[in-house]
C-alpha cells in the first residue's frame, strides 16, 4: 500500500539521477499547489563505475536514500558523463530526418570502430549553415553502460524515462533558467573531470559542439609536500599552487582553437557560461576570459531552483537540465 501511495504521489514529482565521474547526484523536484517548482530532495552518493554491475553496498545505499525521501516509483531521467561516450563532429549531405539518422548511424559505426550490437548511437543535428551539407554531432555509448545505469536506477525503485548526455542536458538547463542563450552567439562549456564539452548557441539553436579531453579535475591536483618531509640533501621548493591560472591554460587554449574553428572571423560569442562538477574555480574563469577574450561566468546552477536545502557548486546543471524537459511538458499540459 505504501508503494502504491508513492506512485500516486509521484505524478507531480520529477527525479533526475546524474552519474558523474566524481559522484552520483540525485535531485527530486516537486510542484507546489501554486504551480511553482522546488527541489524537495537533493543528495549525492559515491561514484558508481558503470562499466561493471553495481556493487551490492552501493545499490543498497542508493535504495535506502530513495526510500528515505519517499521517491519509490517516481519517474526518473538519467544523465551520463561525457567520458562514457565516443563523440565526433561530421558533415553529412542535406537529407530528410530518416535518411540523416541512418547516415549518422553508419558514419558513427565507421568512425568509432564499434560493433552495432554493443553501442547505443545518437546524433545531434546542428544549425544548418550551408545548403549542401549539415553538421552533425555523433554520439555512441556502450550498451553495458546504459544497461548498468538503468539497472541501478530500477533497483532503487525508480522508473527510467530516458538516458542522456550530461553536457547537453546542462545546456538545456542553461537555456531554460538563464535566458542568456536566446539572442546572438553564446558559448557554453560543461566541465567534467576528464572531458570538457564546448557548445555554441546561435539565437537559441545549437550551432556547434566539441569534446575536449584532459584532466580537468581540481581534486586530482597534487597536494604540496610539507617542509621537513624532503630529503636532507635536496633543495626545498615552494609548494605548487594548483589554483593559479596557468593550470587551466591548456583548456583555455584548446577552447580558443575550437571557437576560432567554429566562428571564423565572422562572429564571436558574447560570453561563455561554464557548468559541471569541475567548474567553479575562479582561476579557471580568469584563464578562459584572458585567453579567449570574452566574459566567462559560472552557470550558477545551484541557484536555479529553490528548495528545502541549498545546492552547492555547479554540479547540478545536468540533473536540473534533464528535469526541465518534464517541467515544460507539465506546464503545457496544465495550460491546455
N, C-alpha and C positions, 0 to 999 in steps of 0.2 A: 504493500500500500504506500509506503514511504517513497519508493522509487516512482510509482505512478503519479504521486503528487509532484515530485520534482520534475517529471516530464511535462506535466501540465504547466507548471510554473516557469518552464524554460522558454516558453514561446516569446517572451519579451526579454530574453537573456541571450547574449552572444558571447561565446568563448573563443579565444584565439590562443593557439599554442605555437610559440616560436622556438624551433630547435636551433639555437645558436651554438657556435663553437665554444663559447665560454660558459653558457648556462642555458637551461630551458626556462623560457618566460611564459607565464600563463596569465591572461587577463580576462576578466568577465565583465561585460558591460550590461547594464540594466536600464530599461526605460521607465522613468517615473510616471506617475499619473498625469503630470503636466506635459508629458511628451519629451522632456529633457533626458538626455543620455548621460549616465555617470558610470564610473567603474566601481563595482561593488566588491571586487576582489582583484588583487594583483600580487603575484608571488613568483619567486624563482626556485628552480630545482637544480641539482647538479647536472652538468652537461651529460648528454647521452650520445654515445657513439652509434650512429645509425647504420654502420657497415656490418653490424652483427646484431643478433637478437638482444633485446634489452635485458639487463641483469635483473634478477628477482628482487633485490633490495631496492633498486631504482623504480621498478614497476610498482612495488608495494608503497613506496613513499609518494609516488605520483597519485596512486589510487586514494590514499588516505587524505591527501590535500584536496582532491576533488570532492570527496565525501565531506570533509570538514567545512567546505564552503557551500555545500548544498547544491552542487552543479551536476549531479547524476543525470544522465540522459540529455544534457544540453547539446545543441548543435555546435560544432566546432570547426573552425578554419585553421589550417596548419600552414606554417611557413618554414622553409628550409633555407639554411645559409648558403651563400653563393659558392662556397668551397665544395659543395656536393654536386655542382653542375659542370658539364662541359659547355662552353659558350663560344660563339664566334659571330662575326658580322659578315653577311653575304649580300651580294647584289643579284637579284633574280629578275627575269623579264616580267613585264606587266601582264597579269593574267587574272582570271576570276578567283574568288576565295578558295574554291575547292582545288583548282589547279595549283594555286600558290601553296596550299597546305601540303599537297603531295610532293611538289618540288622542294619545299623546305625540308620535308622528311628525308627525301633522297639525298639532298645536299648534306644534311647533318650526319647521316649514316656514313657517307663518304669521307667527310672531313674528320670526324671523330674516330673513325675506325672501330666502331662498336657493332655488336650484334643486335639486330632489331628486336629480338626476343628479350634482351637484357636491359633495355632502357625505355624510359618514357620521354618522348620527343615533343617539344612545343616550339612555337615560334612567335615572335613579337614583330608585327609589321610597323615600320617607322613611317613618318610622314613622307609622302611622295614628293621628291624634288626634281624628278625627271619624267619625261613622257615615255621613255623606253625601258626603264628598269625601276625596281623597288628595292630599298634597303630593308633587310630582314635580320633580326637578331635570332640566332639559332640557339636552342637550349636543349640539353639532354641530361637526364638524371637517371642513375641506375635504378632498376625496378626494385632491388632489395632495399634501397634507401627509402623509397616511397612506402614499400610494404612494411618495413620495420617501424616507420613513423606512424603509419595508420594503425598498426597493431598495438603500439604503445598507447596511443590515444584511446583506442577502443577498449583496451584492458583497464583503462582508468574510468570506464563507463561514460565516455563521450561519443557523440555521433559525428563522424567525419563528413564534412561537406565539401572540402576542397583542399588541395595541396599546391602551394605557390612558391615562387622565388621571393626571398625576403626583400631584396632590393626594390623590386617592382611594387610590392605591397607598401613599402615605406614611401615610395614616390606617390602612390595613391593617397596615403595619409597626408603627405605634404600638400598635395593638390586640394584635398578636401578641407583641411583645417587651417591652412595658412593663406590661401587665396593669393599667393605670390607667383604662381606659375601660369596664370591665365592670359597675361599680356606680355608680348615681347619674347626674348630668348633668355631662359633661366637654366642654370646648371644645378644638378643635384648629385651629391656624392654620398653613397651609402657605404660606410666604412666598417668592415668586419676584420677579424684578426688576421686573416690570410688573403682576403680579396676585397678590393675597393671597386665598387660599381659606379661608373660615371654615366649620368643620363642627362640629356638635353631636352627641354620642353620648349617648343615654339608655339606661342599662342594657345597653350593648354594641351598640345598634342605632342606625344613623344617623337622626337626627331633623330635622336642618336643614343646609342648605348655602347659601353665598352667596359670590360672587366680588367682590372689591373691587379696582378698577383704580387704578393710580397709579405713581409712580416710587419703588420701594422698594429700589433697589439702592444700597448704600453706596459701591460702586465708582464710581458716577456723580457722587458729590458733588464739587463744585469744590474744587480744591486752593487754599490761600491764596496770594496774590501776595506774593513775598518783599519785605521792606522794601528800599528803594533802587531798586526797579524801577518805582515810581509816578511820576506826573508831578510835576515840581518845584513846581507851583502848587497841587497838591491836598493835602488833609489825609489822612495815612495812617490807615487804620482797623485795628482789631485783626483778625487772621486769623479766618476763620469756622471754628469747631469743629463739624464735621458729626456728631460723636459725642454732642452734647448731646441730652437727651431731647426737646427741642422739635421736633427733626427728625422725630420719629415721632408727633407729636400728631395729625396728620390721620388716620393709620392707626388710632391708638388710639380716637379719637372715632368714626370710622366703624364700628369693631368694636363699640363700646359701643352704637351705634344698632342694629346688626344683632342684638346679643344681647337688647336690650330688645324688639325686634320679635318675636324667636323665643321668648323666655322669658316676656315679660309680667311680671306681678307674682307669679307662682306659684312659680317655682323658678329659682335662679341657679346657674350652673356652679360646681363645687367648685374647679376650677383650669383653666388654659389652657396647652396644650402647643404649642410652636412648632417647626416644622421648615422645611426648604427652604434653597436656596442663599443667600438674603439674610438668613437668621436668624443668631443667634449674637451679636448686638450687645447688650451689657448695658443700654445706654441705651434700646433698643427694649423690652426686657423690663420695665424700670422704668416706661416710659411706659404700656405696656399694663396693668401692675398698678395703677398710680396712677389711671388714668382709668377702667378697668373695675371696679376694686375686687375683684380676685380674684388669687390667686397665679399668676404666669406663670413658666414654666421652659422650657428647651430640651428637645427630644426625646432628645438625646444619641444620635442615630442612629450616630455614629461609634464607639459602644461596644456596639452591638447584637450584633456578631459578631466573634470573634477570628480572626486570620489572620496571614499571613507579614509583612504590613506594616500600620502603623496608618492608619486612615482619619482624615481631618481635616475638622472642620466638620459642619454639619447638612445638607449637600447630598446625603447618601447615603440619605436616608429613602425616596425614591421607588423607587430601584433595589432596595433591600432589601425594601421592601414588595411590589414586583412578584414578586420571587423567593420570597417567603413562601408564595405560592399553591402552588408546586410542592413546597415543603418539607412542607406539610401533606399534600398528596396522597401523597408518597412515604412519609411516616411511617404513614399509614393503610394503604397497600398493604403495607408491611413488616409491620405488626401483623397483617394478615389472613393 
